[in-house]
């Protein structure tokens, strides 16, 4: 099932490292884990710039009891016992550890903590880290490391054997909330009495606990569509879900990313929910590149792939509550599709979006349970 990692039956405890980036774009892995995690109970986040705060309060103005700490020593002092895991919770553009971070991860290994690494740099391939993990009898989990090349799968067309609706959550930029919206949508569908399975396509979703998934940006391009297709087929055959939600990556219109094209090819989605940040003037890390409008992105997606965009979801960064509500009304009128903010509006809006496109999914128990 792709990049699946067996964990103990009890919920493993973890400290998440996110120095200088918690609540920011490059801290998306830590942000996601604080909001939601099936695999780990997060004990603390390390970010000296925001130390002394509650992680939930910083992210969503809702305290969750997870402290933000100055350093590893402070985080450990607050823990009842040594945490099971040290998670590198950032996604820097370089995809590599700094010298300071190397020393910190080695220190965590020396203390007996297993390591979860979502970078493109595979620590198991580094002699120093390998030796340290053996000496410390701990595991290093390189989330992004793909299968061996002789095990990678090509696209076969078996995706068309998947008879339930497949909905991809795509976006107009990277780090815009696609994974969060996909998680909220899948949860809402399950709460409404349907069986929804989410397919993770990036390191954060896999670390959070997606049972089915692959880090798409680490797979050789020839096999990207096939690996995703195979995992979706596996999920369908094993779970027999009513609907499958596919997490998006990057943006189809963004020249720095090709992952969205492989997601559209590999999953052949029946429908797309598009995530957009109206308050974001330019692409992340590309200040000279203005954000596309949802209308332009929708046209590109529907031209590139045999699918339809059934709704728009808003990332409310840099926006007031009034601006979010105005944007929702504006886009619904302009695009003639429903719009909502998955984090600040009722999940019923997401369900209505899906039920309008797939009325066969609206069955007992109905949405009153949400």
C-alpha positions in Angstrom: 0.0 0.0 0.0 2.8 2.4 -0.8 4.5 4.3 2.0 2.8 2.6 5.0 4.6 2.2 8.3 3.6 -0.2 11.0 3.3 1.5 14.5 2.6 0.1 18.0 -1.1 -0.4 18.9 -0.9 2.4 21.5 -0.8 6.0 20.1 2.9 6.9 19.9 4.0 10.2 21.4 6.0 12.8 19.5 7.7 16.1 19.6 7.5 18.2 16.4 10.4 20.4 15.3 9.4 23.5 13.5 11.9 26.2 14.3 10.9 29.7 13.0 8.1 28.3 10.9 5.2 27.2 13.1 1.9 28.6 11.6 3.8 29.6 8.4 3.8 28.0 5.0 7.0 26.1 5.4 5.7 24.7 8.7 2.8 22.9 7.1 3.8 19.5 8.4 3.8 20.7 12.0 0.6 22.7 11.4 -1.1 19.6 10.0 0.0 17.4 12.9 -1.2 19.9 15.5 -4.6 20.0 13.8 -5.0 16.3 13.2 -3.0 13.1 13.6 -4.1 9.4 13.8 -0.6 8.1 14.4 0.9 10.3 17.0 -0.1 12.2 20.2 1.8 15.5 19.8 3.3 16.5 23.1 5.0 19.8 22.0 6.2 21.9 19.1 9.7 23.4 19.0 9.8 26.9 17.7 11.8 29.4 19.8 10.2 32.4 18.0 6.7 31.4 19.3 7.7 29.7 22.6 5.3 30.0 25.5 2.2 29.9 23.3 -0.5 27.2 22.8 -0.1 25.6 19.4 -3.9 25.4 18.8 -4.4 29.0 19.8 -1.7 30.2 17.4 -3.1 28.2 14.5 -6.8 28.4 14.9 -7.5 30.6 17.9 -8.6 27.4 19.8 -6.3 26.2 22.6 -5.5 22.4 22.4 -3.0 22.1 25.2 0.0 21.5 23.0 2.8 23.8 24.1 5.2 25.6 21.8 8.7 25.3 23.3 12.0 27.1 23.0 14.1 24.0 22.4 14.3 20.2 22.7 15.3 20.4 26.4 12.3 22.4 27.3 10.0 20.1 25.4 11.4 17.1 27.2 11.1 18.8 30.5 7.4 19.1 30.0 7.0 15.4 28.9 6.2 12.7 31.5 8.7 10.4 29.8 10.9 10.2 26.7 8.7 10.7 23.6 8.6 7.9 21.1 9.3 10.1 18.1 11.0 13.2 17.0 9.3 14.6 13.9 10.9 17.0 11.5 7.9 19.2 10.9 8.9 21.6 8.2 9.0 21.5 4.4 11.8 23.9 3.3 12.4 24.5 -0.3 15.8 23.0 -0.1 14.5 19.7 1.2 17.6 19.3 3.2 18.7 19.5 6.9 21.0 22.4 8.0 24.1 21.6 10.0 22.3 22.7 13.2 19.4 20.4 12.4 21.7 17.5 11.7 23.1 17.9 15.2 19.6 18.2 16.7 18.3 15.0 15.1 21.4 13.1 16.1 20.8 14.3 19.7 17.2 13.0 19.5 18.5 9.7 18.3 21.1 9.6 21.2 18.2 10.1 23.6 16.4 7.1 22.2 13.8 8.8 20.1 12.7 7.4 16.7 12.9 9.9 13.8 10.2 10.7 11.3 11.7 12.6 8.4 9.6 14.0 5.6 12.5 15.6 3.6 13.8 14.7 0.2 17.1 13.9 2.0 16.9 10.3 3.1 18.6 9.9 6.5 18.8 6.1 6.2 21.2 6.6 3.3 23.5 8.8 5.4 26.2 6.8 7.1 26.3 9.0 10.2 22.6 8.7 10.8 22.5 5.0 10.0 25.3 4.3 12.5 23.6 6.4 15.1 20.2 4.7 14.7 21.8 1.3 15.0 23.8 2.3 18.1 20.7 3.8 19.7 18.4 1.0 18.6 15.9 3.4 17.0 14.2 3.7 13.7 14.5 6.4 11.1 11.4 6.6 8.9 12.1 8.4 5.6 8.5 9.2 4.7 9.2 10.3 1.1 11.4 7.4 0.2 9.7 5.5 -2.7 9.7 1.8 -3.4 12.7 0.2 -5.1 12.5 0.9 -8.8 11.9 -2.7 -9.7 8.7 -2.5 -7.5 7.3 0.7 -8.9 4.1 0.4 -10.9 3.1 1.8 -14.3 -0.4 3.1 -15.1 -2.6 0.2 -16.2 -6.1 1.6 -16.6 -7.4 -0.3 -13.6 -8.5 3.0 -12.1 -11.7 2.6 -14.2 -12.5 -0.5 -12.1 -13.0 1.8 -9.1 -16.8 2.3 -9.2 -17.2 4.8 -6.4 -16.8 8.5 -6.9 -13.2 9.8 -6.8 -12.9 13.4 -5.7 -9.5 15.2 -5.9 -8.9 18.3 -3.8 -6.6 20.5 -5.9 -5.5 24.1 -5.5 -4.3 27.3 -7.1 -0.9 27.2 -5.3 1.2 25.0 -3.0 0.8 25.0 0.8 -2.7 26.4 0.4 -4.8 24.0 2.5 -5.6 21.1 0.1 -4.7 18.4 2.6 -6.6 20.1 5.4 -9.7 20.5 3.3 -9.4 16.9 2.1 -9.2 15.7 5.7 -12.2 17.7 6.8 -14.2 16.5 3.8 -13.4 12.9 4.4 -14.2 13.2 8.1 -17.5 14.9 7.3 -18.5 12.2 4.9 -17.7 9.5 7.5 -19.6 11.4 10.2 -22.6 11.5 7.8 -22.7 7.7 7.6 -20.8 7.2 4.4 -17.5 5.3 4.1 -14.8 7.7 2.8 -11.2 6.9 2.3 -8.6 9.6 1.9 -5.5 9.0 -0.3 -2.4 10.9 0.9 -0.1 12.2 -1.7 2.5 14.1 0.4 4.6 13.6 3.4 2.4 15.4 5.9 -0.7 13.3 5.1 1.3 10.1 5.4 2.8 11.3 8.8 -0.7 12.2 10.0 -1.7 8.6 9.4 -3.2 8.2 5.9 -3.6 4.4 5.6 -3.2 4.7 1.8 -0.8 7.0 0.1 2.5 7.8 -1.6 4.7 10.9 -1.5 4.2 11.7 -5.2 7.0 14.3 -5.5 9.6 11.6 -4.7 8.5 9.0 -7.3 10.2 9.0 -10.7 7.9 10.7 -13.2 7.4 7.6 -15.3 5.8 5.8 -12.3 3.8 8.6 -10.6 0.5 8.0 -12.3 0.8 4.2 -11.9 1.8 4.3 -8.2 -1.2 6.5 -7.4 -3.6 4.4 -9.5 -2.4 1.2 -7.8 -2.9 2.6 -4.3 -6.4 3.9 -5.1 -7.3 0.5 -6.5 -5.9 -1.2 -3.4 -7.9 1.1 -1.2 -11.1 0.4 -3.1 -10.7 -3.3 -3.1 -9.7 -3.5 0.6 -12.2 -0.9 2.0 -15.1 -0.9 -0.5 -15.7 2.8 0.3 -18.6 4.9 -0.9 -16.3 7.7 -2.0 -12.5 8.2 -2.3 -10.9 11.6 -1.6 -7.5 12.3 -3.2 -5.2 14.9 -1.6 -3.8 17.4 -4.1 -0.2 18.7 -4.4 1.0 22.0 -5.9 -1.1 23.5 -8.6 -1.7 22.5 -12.2 -0.9 26.0 -13.4 2.3 26.3 -11.3 5.5 25.8 -13.4 7.5 24.7 -10.3 5.3 21.6 -9.7 4.2 18.7 -12.0 2.6 16.6 -9.3 -1.0 17.8 -10.0 -0.8 16.6 -13.5 0.1 13.1 -12.3 -2.7 13.2 -9.7 -5.2 14.0 -12.4 -3.7 11.3 -14.7 -3.4 8.6 -12.0 -6.7 9.1 -10.2 -8.8 10.1 -13.1 -11.1 12.0 -10.7 -14.8 12.2 -11.3 -14.8 15.6 -9.6 -12.5 18.2 -8.2 -12.8 20.6 -5.2 -10.6 23.6 -5.8 -8.8 25.4 -2.9 -8.0 29.1 -3.3 -6.5 31.8 -1.1 -8.1 35.2 -2.1 -5.8 37.1 0.3 -2.6 35.6 -1.2 -1.2 38.1 -3.9 1.6 35.9 -5.2 2.6 32.2 -5.3 4.5 30.9 -2.3 8.3 31.5 -2.7 7.6 33.2 -6.0 6.8 36.8 -5.3 7.1 37.7 -9.0 4.3 35.2 -9.9 0.8 36.5 -9.3 -1.8 34.0 -8.1 -4.2 32.7 -10.8 -7.9 33.3 -10.5 -10.1 30.3 -9.7 -11.8 30.7 -13.0 -8.5 30.3 -14.9 -7.4 27.3 -12.8 -10.8 25.6 -13.3 -10.6 26.1 -17.0 -7.1 24.6 -17.1 -8.1 21.6 -14.9 -11.2 20.8 -17.0 -9.3 21.2 -20.2 -6.4 19.0 -19.1 -8.6 16.3 -17.6 -12.0 14.7 -18.2 -13.4 15.9 -14.9 -15.5 18.8 -13.4 -14.9 21.2 -10.6 -17.8 20.9 -8.2 -16.9 23.5 -5.6 -14.5 26.0 -4.3 -13.0 26.1 -0.8 -11.4 29.2 0.7 -8.1 29.5 2.6 -8.8 32.5 4.9 -5.2 33.6 5.4 -4.8 37.4 5.6 -8.7 37.8 5.5 -11.3 39.1 7.9 -14.4 37.1 8.6 -16.4 39.7 6.5 -13.9 39.3 3.6 -14.3 35.5 3.7 -18.1 35.8 3.5 -17.9 38.3 0.7 -15.5 36.1 -1.2 -17.7 33.1 -0.9 -20.7 35.0 -2.3 -18.6 36.5 -5.1 -17.2 33.2 -6.2 -20.5 31.4 -6.0 -22.0 34.0 -8.3 -19.0 34.2 -10.7 -18.3 30.4 -11.0 -21.9 29.0 -10.5 -20.6 26.4 -8.0 -20.9 26.3 -4.2 -18.1 27.8 -2.1 -17.1 27.6 1.6 -14.2 27.8 4.1 -13.6 24.2 5.4 -12.1 25.4 8.6 -14.5 28.2 9.7 -17.8 27.0 8.2 -20.0 24.0 9.0 -18.9 20.8 7.3 -22.5 20.5 6.1 -21.5 23.0 3.3 -18.9 20.5 2.1 -21.4 17.7 2.2 -23.9 19.7 0.3 -21.3 20.4 -2.3 -20.6 16.7 -2.8 -24.3 15.6 -2.6 -25.2 18.2 -5.3 -22.6 16.6 -7.6 -23.3 13.0 -6.5 -26.9 12.7 -5.3 -26.6 9.0 -5.0 -24.3 9.5 -2.0 -27.0 11.2 0.0 -28.4 8.3 1.9 -29.3 7.5 5.5 -28.1 8.5 8.0 -28.3 12.0 6.6 -26.4 15.1 7.4 -28.4 15.9 10.6 -25.7 13.8 12.4 -23.0 16.4 11.5 
